[in-house]
Amino acid sequence: MGAGHDHGPSPEQAAQAPDHRRRLAIAFALVFGIVVAQGIGAWITGSLALLVDMVHSLTDASGLLVALVAATLMIRPPSTRRTWGFRRVEVLAALGQALLLLGVSVYALVEGVERWANPPEVAAGELLVFGLIGLVLNAAAMAVLAAGRGANFNMKAAFLEVLMDALGTLAVIASAILMMTTGFQRADTIAAFVIALMIIPRAWLLIRETTRVLMEFTPKGLDLDEVRRHILAMEHVEDVHDLHASTVATGLPTLTAHVVLEDSCFSDGHAVEILEAIRECVAEHFDIAVHHTTIQLETAGHHEHEAPGALHP
């Protein structure tokens, strides 16, 4: 006996996602301005740090453009072919941005090693000017994205990229000041290393988080053994099997389970009451919305007939 499916997400619920397109469009314009300024600055000054930061900014701009496209797709309504709409696009977009960030970091480390042996002359004064321009534009982009940075993976990735770029720009400014005051040219290469080392942990964290969603691992912080114990502790429940949980998108965990009840529950009308009690229990104790929990109720005989000898997690 299947139950709980009539409470599945409505099209409005499935497509419910905040519209951050305006914020992303403004941030993209600002960061693309940084790319142009830093590209000119890297050509004029010969700075590796500014070049790496420019590539990082270019990655940010590309990521923000992808995020803008993803945000547009995410608000499209679901259909019979795409029951969750495009909610998971934000996860794919965030993973792509993280991979781009990681690639930039590797480039910075490889190029930095080559330049360490033969540090070129860098125009420190001009470098400082372009660094300050980049910092101002980064600060403006961060201000635009700050309010929505916790909304989903997509916005989180966009904000982190701009934040890392701002920190990288600070490293560029510091290296310019150091070269101006001491003449230590390798400061530019050190700044490039610093930028790369700041990017790698953030990119790896985002890759790990998005991969968990795409692999449909159990949502972080959810203990399925504890869920099973809660359900088994309820009156008339004999067994719980095929218990699965995954995350569709940010803030959208789902759970499914087959629950075996005493045979009498299906003849005296208790089955529906128990179903609602199970769904409310999951919502209250494990923060999974009632309409995102699907429970299939079964008799002991049906469970044995369903898959004899099979393993049921």
C-alpha positions in Angstrom: 0.0 0.0 0.0 1.4 3.4 -1.0 0.7 6.4 1.1 1.8 10.0 1.4 2.1 10.7 -2.3 -0.9 13.0 -2.4 1.1 15.4 -0.3 3.9 15.8 -2.8 5.2 19.2 -3.7 2.9 21.4 -5.7 4.4 23.2 -8.7 4.6 26.4 -6.7 6.5 24.6 -3.9 8.8 22.8 -6.2 9.8 26.0 -8.0 9.9 28.2 -5.0 13.4 29.8 -5.1 14.4 33.3 -4.3 15.1 35.5 -7.4 18.7 36.8 -7.1 19.1 37.7 -10.8 19.4 41.4 -10.2 22.1 41.0 -7.6 24.0 38.6 -9.8 23.8 40.9 -12.8 25.2 43.9 -10.9 27.9 41.8 -9.4 28.8 40.4 -12.8 29.1 43.9 -14.2 31.4 45.0 -11.4 33.6 42.0 -11.5 33.9 42.2 -15.3 35.1 45.7 -14.7 37.8 44.3 -12.4 38.9 41.9 -15.1 39.4 44.8 -17.6 41.2 46.9 -15.1 43.5 44.1 -13.8 44.2 42.9 -17.4 45.4 46.4 -18.3 47.3 46.6 -15.0 49.0 43.2 -15.5 50.2 44.2 -19.0 51.5 47.6 -17.8 53.2 46.4 -14.6 54.3 42.8 -15.5 52.9 41.6 -12.1 52.3 37.9 -11.7 50.1 38.5 -8.7 47.9 40.9 -10.6 47.8 38.5 -13.6 46.7 35.7 -11.3 44.2 37.9 -9.6 43.0 38.9 -13.1 42.5 35.3 -14.1 40.8 34.7 -10.7 38.5 37.7 -11.5 37.9 36.3 -14.9 36.9 33.0 -13.3 34.7 35.0 -10.9 33.0 36.8 -13.8 32.5 33.6 -15.7 31.1 32.0 -12.5 28.8 34.9 -11.9 27.5 34.7 -15.5 26.9 30.9 -15.0 25.2 31.7 -11.6 23.0 34.3 -13.4 22.0 31.7 -16.0 21.4 29.2 -13.2 19.3 31.6 -11.2 17.2 32.2 -14.3 16.7 28.5 -14.9 15.9 27.9 -11.2 12.7 30.0 -11.2 11.3 28.2 -14.2 8.3 26.1 -13.1 8.4 22.3 -12.9 6.7 20.1 -15.4 5.8 16.4 -15.7 9.2 15.8 -17.2 11.1 17.9 -14.6 9.1 17.6 -11.4 11.6 19.7 -9.4 12.1 22.2 -12.2 15.7 23.3 -12.4 16.3 23.6 -8.7 19.5 21.4 -8.9 21.1 23.7 -11.5 22.4 25.8 -8.6 24.4 22.8 -7.5 25.9 22.1 -10.9 26.8 25.8 -11.3 28.5 25.9 -7.9 30.5 22.8 -8.7 31.6 24.3 -12.0 32.8 27.5 -10.3 34.7 25.6 -7.7 36.5 23.6 -10.4 37.4 26.8 -12.1 38.8 28.3 -8.9 40.9 25.1 -8.3 42.3 25.4 -11.8 43.3 29.0 -11.3 45.1 28.0 -8.0 47.2 25.3 -9.7 48.2 27.8 -12.5 49.3 30.3 -9.9 51.5 27.8 -8.1 53.1 26.5 -11.3 53.8 30.0 -12.7 55.0 31.2 -9.3 57.6 28.5 -9.1 59.0 29.6 -12.5 59.1 33.2 -11.6 60.7 32.7 -8.2 63.9 31.7 -9.8 64.0 34.7 -12.1 61.8 37.5 -10.6 61.0 40.1 -13.2 60.9 43.9 -12.6 57.4 45.0 -11.5 56.1 48.5 -11.7 55.1 48.7 -8.1 53.5 52.2 -8.2 51.2 51.4 -11.1 50.5 48.0 -9.4 49.3 49.7 -6.3 46.9 51.9 -8.3 45.3 49.0 -10.1 45.2 47.0 -6.9 43.2 49.8 -5.2 40.8 50.0 -8.2 40.2 46.2 -8.0 39.6 46.4 -4.2 37.0 49.1 -4.6 35.1 47.2 -7.3 35.3 44.0 -5.3 33.9 45.7 -2.2 31.0 46.9 -4.2 30.3 43.5 -5.6 30.5 41.9 -2.1 28.0 44.5 -0.8 25.6 43.6 -3.6 25.8 39.8 -2.9 26.1 39.9 0.9 22.4 39.8 1.7 21.8 36.7 -0.4 25.0 34.7 0.2 23.3 32.1 2.4 20.3 31.5 0.1 21.7 28.6 -1.9 24.9 26.9 -3.2 24.8 29.2 -6.2 24.8 32.4 -4.2 27.3 31.0 -1.7 29.7 30.2 -4.5 29.3 33.6 -6.1 29.9 35.4 -2.8 33.0 33.2 -1.9 34.5 33.9 -5.3 34.2 37.7 -4.9 35.5 37.5 -1.3 38.5 35.4 -2.3 39.2 37.9 -5.1 39.0 40.8 -2.7 41.5 39.0 -0.4 43.7 38.4 -3.3 43.6 42.0 -4.2 44.7 42.9 -0.7 47.7 40.6 -1.2 48.5 42.5 -4.5 48.3 45.8 -2.7 50.6 44.5 0.1 53.1 43.3 -2.4 53.1 46.6 -4.2 53.7 48.5 -1.0 56.5 46.1 0.0 58.2 46.5 -3.4 57.9 50.2 -3.3 59.5 50.5 0.2 62.1 47.7 0.0 62.6 46.8 -3.6 62.0 43.1 -2.8 60.7 42.0 -6.3 59.8 38.5 -5.1 57.0 40.0 -3.1 54.9 39.8 -6.2 55.5 36.0 -6.5 54.7 35.5 -2.8 51.5 37.4 -3.3 50.6 35.0 -6.1 51.2 32.0 -3.9 49.1 33.6 -1.1 46.2 34.1 -3.5 46.4 30.5 -4.7 46.6 29.1 -1.2 43.6 31.1 -0.1 41.5 29.7 -3.0 42.3 26.0 -2.7 40.5 25.2 0.7 37.4 27.2 -0.3 37.2 25.5 -3.7 37.7 22.1 -2.2 35.0 22.6 0.4 32.5 23.7 -2.2 33.4 20.7 -4.4 32.8 18.4 -1.4 29.4 19.9 -0.6 28.1 19.9 -4.1 29.3 16.4 -4.7 27.4 15.2 -1.7 24.2 16.5 -3.2 24.9 15.2 -6.7 25.7 11.7 -5.3 22.5 11.9 -3.3 24.3 11.2 0.0 22.3 11.6 3.2 21.9 15.3 4.0 24.6 16.6 6.4 23.5 16.3 10.0 20.7 13.8 9.4 21.2 10.5 11.2 19.1 7.8 9.4 19.6 5.4 12.2 18.0 7.9 14.5 15.1 8.4 12.1 14.6 4.7 12.0 14.5 4.5 15.8 11.9 7.2 16.0 9.6 5.5 13.6 10.1 2.1 15.1 9.2 3.5 18.5 5.8 4.5 17.3 2.8 2.2 18.2 1.8 -0.4 15.7 5.0 -0.1 13.6 6.7 -3.4 13.1 9.6 -2.6 10.7 11.1 0.2 8.6 13.1 -0.6 5.4 14.1 1.1 2.2 14.8 4.3 4.2 16.5 6.9 2.0 17.2 10.6 2.3 18.8 13.1 -0.2 19.0 16.7 -1.0 17.4 18.1 -4.1 18.8 21.7 -3.7 19.7 24.0 -0.9 17.1 23.8 1.9 15.2 21.0 0.2 15.9 17.6 1.8 13.6 14.7 1.0 13.0 11.4 2.8 11.3 8.1 1.7 10.7 4.9 3.6 8.6 1.7 3.6 6.9 1.2 7.0 5.4 -2.2 8.0 2.4 -1.9 10.2 0.3 -4.5 12.1 -2.3 -6.0 9.8 -5.1 -4.7 12.0 -4.2 -1.1 11.2 -5.5 -1.5 7.7 -8.9 -2.9 8.8 -9.7 -0.6 11.7 -8.6 2.7 10.0 -5.5 3.4 12.0 -3.1 3.3 9.0 -3.9 6.9 7.9 -3.5 8.2 11.4 -0.1 6.5 11.8 1.0 7.8 8.5 0.3 11.4 9.5 2.0 10.8 12.9 5.2 9.5 11.1 5.3 12.4 8.8 4.8 14.9 11.6 7.5 13.1 13.7 10.0 13.4 10.8 9.2 17.1 10.3 9.4 17.9 14.0 12.6 16.1 14.9 14.6 16.1 11.7 13.5 19.3 9.9 12.2 17.6 6.7 8.9 19.2 5.5 5.8 17.0 5.6 5.2 17.4 1.9 8.8 16.2 1.2 8.4 13.0 3.1 7.0 10.0 1.3 6.0 6.9 3.3 4.8 3.6 1.9 2.7 1.6 4.4 2.9 -2.2 4.1 1.7 -5.3 5.9 4.2 -7.9 7.0 3.0 -10.2 4.3 3.5 -7.6 1.6 7.0 -6.8 2.8 8.0 -10.5 2.6 6.5 -10.8 -0.9 8.0 -7.5 -2.1 11.6 -8.6 -2.3 12.4 -12.0 -0.7 16.0 -12.3 0.4 16.8 -8.7 -0.6 18.7 -6.3 1.6 16.7 -3.3 2.7 18.7 -0.4 4.1 
